[in-house]
Amino acid sequence: MKLIEYYIYKDYSDIVKREGLVITPETFYKVLKNRPDIANLRYEMTTFCNRVVNNRLYFGCTSWAGDFLLVLELTSGTIRSCNYSKIREPNEAKIHNGLWYDEATNSLIFATSTLSTIDKLVKAPGGKIVRYRIDSEEFEILGYNEPGQYTQATVFDASRQLLYLFSFRAQKFGVFDVRTRSIITNVFMDSIPHIGVLDDRGRCWSTYGRSHKWCCYDPDKGDFIFYDTSIDSVEDSSNVMYCGAGPVDCMINGNDGFIYVSSAFGELYRLDPETGATIYLGRPVPQKRLPGLCIGPDGKIYLAGGDRDVTFLASYDRASGAFNFIGNIEAKDGTKCYRPHALVYYDGAFYITETDVPDRSGFIWKIVV
């Protein structure tokens, strides 16, 4: 790698060092509840906007302060807030997966997720569905998920103005019409992917049932299609991200007629959206988690994965079927990427969101290969 660097928004690692605090993955939520000074500095970077706008890379995050939408100014390398906290309600915790540019209105579309327990959600309004107008820097509430339901991931169909909702805590598949600001359908599937994807026909792909088989929603027919196929490693890949989580870590449209799917077990698959047939392509390294997929400038699929400070960037050559391990995500100063969450490529560099670090905030990582 020619360059590995990271961008910081707010951080509390100096407090941890100064006070000699020991914060582990098992204890950091307890620490945050008891230390609002630390909690308000904690940011876990989660999802990138699917388009760079005016040389700005917008991204979502988990924030105890309710500050869920940030932007990296690529020219200066500085991060600033879009001030979502002014409309936040207490059960909203993050924009988890899915932040979409709507070119027709020069705005961003997203929905919010939660970390609240069931007792807090019984009377909760449900996650917001929001438009952020870039020119005016104002938020517009388009609607809500169902009462008590929040949105773990979204997929946006700009041409049809449909926002697909993957709900949590009940694992439901919803379709929200942005034009009419109404939910078309919202059905219990007992399974959701970490994020879904549109195929070339505009159908949105997901999973259903405890066997996590494939399904898709066809907006032209207004109905679901269910398949009797799944990835091979359903058992190994399920319950890895969280208790009850499905096996799919990421999905992207390969622009070659196929969908490429990564599993939480760290594997890569190819899905044929015409038949539901799924082919195992390989596992770049023997580690769990592979949440970052994107297509690079050379047409290869790039993968960001790993966990707990042992993380990596790799590539997959669709022509030869070969994986290439590019390197571990570690800066020259010894700082390691704890857990990648999303991967994008823009103007000669890969960018990675980092999440769930126990003793500091997550960073935005930049890699030039």
N, C-alpha and C positions, 0 to 999 in steps of 0.2 A: 504494500500500500504506500502511495506517495504522501498521503496526508491523513491524519486522524486528529480531529479536534472536537471540542464540545462548547456549547453555548449554555450559559446559566441565566435563569431569570431571578429566582429567589432561592435561598438555601439556608439551612440551619446547622450545617456541619461544624461551623466554628463554635456554636453553643455546645454541641456534643463533645467536642475536643476539650473545650475550656472546663466543662463540668465533669468530664470523665464518664459520661453516660454510656451505658452499654445497651444498644437498641438492636434487637434481633427481629427476624421476620415474624416470630411468634409473639413478640411483646410490643411492637411499635404502635398498634392501635390503642393499647392501654396507655402508652406514654402520651400519645396525641390527645386523648381525652382529658388527661390531667395537666397538660401543658399547652394552653392556647397560644402562648408566644411561639412555640415550635410549630404547632398545627397550622397557624396562619402563614407560615413560611414554607410549608410543604406543598410541592407541586409534583404530580406524577404525570409525565407526558404520555399521551395515548394515541391520538389519531391525527393524520395530516389531511388537509384539504386535498382533493384530487386535482387541483389546478393551482399553479403559482400565479398570483394576480398582482400586477404592477411591481414585480420583483419582491413580492411579499409572500412568505410561506405561512399561511394560517394553520393553526393546530389546536386540538382540544386536549383537555387534561382533567385529572382529578384534583380538586382543590377544596380544602376544608374551609377556605374563605369564600367559596362560591365563585371563584374567578376562573371559569371553565374555558374561555376562549382567549387565546394569545396569538401573537403574530411575530414571526422572525423577519426583521428587515434584512434581506440578504445583502444589500449594499453595505450597511454599517455593521452587521452582525449583532445587532441589539434586539432584545425581545421586549415587547410592550403588551399591556393588557388591553382588551376590548371592553372591559368593565361589565361583564355579564352579572356580576354580583348585585347590581342595582335592581335586577328583576328576579333574582334567585329565591326559591322557596326552600324551607329547611330540609326537605327530604331529597332535594337534588344534590348529587355529589360529583357529577362529571359528565363530559361528553366522552363516551367510551370508545365507540368505533363507528366512524362514518361522519364526514364533514364534506359537504358537497357544494361546488360552485354552480350557480344558476346564471348562465351567461345572459339570458333574456332580461334579467332584472339586476345584473351586476351585484348579486347578493350570495350569501352562504345559507345553506339549509342544513339543519341538524335537529337532533332530539336528545333529551337528557336522561341520564341513568341515575341509579340510587345505590347507596350502601346501607340504607336503613333496614332495621329488623322488622319482622312482620307486624309486631304490635304498633309500630309507628306508621305503617302503611295502610292500616285498616281504614283510616279516614283521610288519607293523603289524596290530593287531587289527581295524581298521575303525572308522568313526565311531560314536560312541554315539548311542543314541536315549534321550532323557531326559525325565523328568517333574520339574518343580520345584513343590513344594507350597508355596503362598503363605503359609498360616497358620503352618506350622512352619519355613519357610525352609530346607527340606531338599531335596536332590537324590536322585532314585531312578532308577537305571539300568534301563530297560525292556528293552534289547537292544542289538544292534550291527548295522551294515551288514555286508556280507560282508568277510572278511579282506582288508585292503589297499584297501578302498573306503570313501570318505567321502561325505558328503551335502551337495551344493551348494545344494539347495533342498528344501523340503517343502510339502505341502498337507495339511491335517487335515480329515477328515470326522468331526465330533463325533458325529453321530447313529449312524453305523456304527462308530465308534471305529477308523477306518483312517487311517494316516499314509502318505502317498505320498512316496516318496524319489526324488530326481533325483540320481544318483550322479556322482562325479568321483574318480579320473581317467577310468576307463572310463565312458562316458555310458550309464547304465542307468536303467531305470524300475522302481522297486520298490514293493511294497505291504506294509506292516507292520500286522499286527493287534494293536492295543494291548491288547485283552482277553486274548488268548492269548500275547502277547509273542513272536510268531513272524512270519517273513517268508512271505507267501503266494506271491509271485512276485517275481523280480528279473531282468529280461531286458535284453540289450544292444540299444539303440536307435540308437546312433551319432549321437545328437542329444539335447540337453535344452534347455528354455527357461530363462531366468534365474529364473523362477518360473512354476508352473502355476496352474490354477484349477479349481474345481468348477462345472459347469453346474447348471441347475435340477433335473436328474434325478440329481444326485450323481455324474456321470461326471467323471473327472479328465482334463484336457486337457494334451497335450504335443505334441512333434514327433518325427519319426523319419527316419532316413536322411540322406545328405549333401544331399538336396534339401530337407530340413527341412519335409516335408509334415505335415499335421495327423493326430493320432491321439488317441484317448481310451480310458480304461479304464472299463468298465461293471461296477461292483461287484455288481450284481444278477445278471449273467451270468457274472462271473468271467473276462472275456475282453476283448480289445482290439478296437477298431474303427479301421480305417485308411482315410484319405481321400486322394484324389489331388489335393488342393488345398493351397495355402500362401499366405503373403503374397507380394506382387509383388516385393519388393526383397530376395529371399533372398541374392543375390550381394553387394549393397551392405551388407547388415546382418550378414552372417556374419563371424566372426573379428575383430569390433570389440572386444568385451569382453575376450577373450583368444584365443590361438591355438586354433582348433578350436571356438570358441563358436558356438552357433546364433544365429539372427536375432532371437528374441523377447526383448525387454527386460523387459516386464511384461504381465500379464494380469489383468483383473478381471471379475467378473460384474456386468453393468450393471443387474440387477434389472428388465430389460425384455425378457427372452427372448434377449438377445444377450451375447456376450463381447467386451470391448474389449481390443485388443492394441496395444502399442507396440513398435516395432522399434528396434534399436540404431542405425539410420540416422536415427532421430528422427521417425518417422511414427506415425500412429494409424490402426488398422484396426478394422472391426467383423466379428466372426465369428458366423455362424449355426450354433449347435451341432446343429441338426437336419439340416443338409445339408453342413456344412464349407465353405460358400461364404464368401468373405472379400472385403469391400469396403474399398477405400482411402478414408479420410476426409480425409486431409491431413497436412501437416507444419507445425506451428506456427511454427517458426523453422528456418533452414537450418543446423542443427547436428546432429552425431551425439549419440546417447544420449538416451533418454527412459525412465528406470527407475522413475519415480514416477507412479502413477495412483491416483486415489481419487474417490469421488462426494462432491460438496459438498452443503451444506444446501439449495441451490437446485436440485438434481437435475443440475447440469452435471457433466461430468467434468473434474477438475483434473489438470494435468500438471506434473511437475517434471523438468527435463532440462538438457541442456548439459554442458559439460565444461571442465576446466582454467581455473577462475575466471570463465568466461563462462557463467553458469547462470541459469535463469529459472523462473518460475511462470506458467502459462497456463491457460486453460479452453476447453472445447469444449461448445457448446450443441447438444444432440441434436435439439432442435426445429427450429432454423434451419440447423444445419450449419456455424455460424460459430465460428472460433477467436478468442480474445481474449488478447492478450499482456498479462499483468498487470504484469510487471516483472522486472528482474534481481534475483538474490538477493545483496544487498550491504547490510551494516549501515551505520549512520550513521558509525561510526568507520573506514570504508573496508575492513573485513574482508569478503572475498568467499567465498561458498560454492564450494569447489573442484569437487566432483563429488557431486551428489545420488544417493541410492541407494534411498530409500523415502519415501513420502508418506502421511500420514494426516490426517484432520480430526477435531477434538474441541473442543466447547464454544467455538465462535467463532474457532478458530485452526487453521492448518495447521502440521504438524510435519514436518521433513525430516531424515533421517539423512545425514551427510556422510562420504565415505570417500576413501582414497587420496591425501590431501594429503601432499606430500613433506616439508615442513619444519615441520609441527606436527601435532597430533592432529586428528581429525575432531570436529566439534561437532554438537549437536542444534539445529536452527534452528526458530524460531517465527515465523510470519507471520500477521498479521491484515490482511485485505483490505477 
